[in-house]
Amino acid sequence: MSSFESLVREAMLSQLRRRDPSLGPADLDRPVADLDLDSLDLVELHQRLETELKVKGDLRETAGFAFLEDFSTYFTKLASRE
């Protein structure tokens, strides 16, 4: 796992635990719908990843992500281009 991937996973897990402290690394492979995340949760996750990685993502694109892995892949690619 690259350093960008690790950073993305840690930031995602930290943000998700704000909503539900019982979530762990295995939950990062689950669909967004299974975690009962609403649109505000996803915007906050997006913003957290932008801040942590110092990148600018497209909310219109990430709004359609069905899996948390989609966020990880998207933001890892953005960060690796910087």
N, C-alpha and C positions, 0 to 999 in steps of 0.2 A: 504494500500500500504506500502510495506517495505521500509526501508531507502535506500536499494540498488536500488529498483525500482524507487524511487524518484530521486536519484542521476543519474541514467541512463536516465530517461526522461528529466531531466534538461540539462544534457550534450548534449543529442541528439537535443533538441530544440535550445540550444545555437549554436550548429554547423550548423543546418539548417538555422537559422536566419542570419548567415553570408552570405548565398547565397540569401535568400529572407526574409527580415525583417518583412514581413507581415504574416509569418507563425506563427501559435499558437498551443496550446496543442491538439486541435482537429485534426490537420494535422498529428500527430504521429500515428494515426490509418489508414492512407491512404497507398495505395500501392506505392512502390518506383517509378513505372512508371508514376503515376499520378503527382508526384512532379517534374518530368523532371530532375531527378538526373542522372548524368553520372557516369562512373566507378571511376573517380577521386574523385567525391563527396563522393562516398561510401567508398573508401579507407580512405579519410580524416575523415569520420564519425567513421570508425573502429578505426583509430589511436587515435582519441579524446577520445573514450570510453576506450581504453586501458590505456591511460594516466590518465584520471580521476579516474578510478577504480583500477589502478596499477595491471592490469592483462595482460596476453598475450593471444590473440585470434588467430584463424586460418583464414587468409584472404581467403583461398580457400573455406572454409565453408560459410563465410558470403557473399561472392561474389554472391552466388545463392539465397540470401534472396529476396523474392518478396515484403515483407511488412516490414515497419519500426518496427512493433511489434515483428518481428522475431529477429531483433537486440536487442531489449529490453529484450526479453526472454533469448537469448543467453548470453548476457553480465551480466544480473542479476544472472544467474546460475553460471557463472564464478566467479563473485565477492562474492557470498555467500559461495563458497568453500574455499576462501582464509582465 
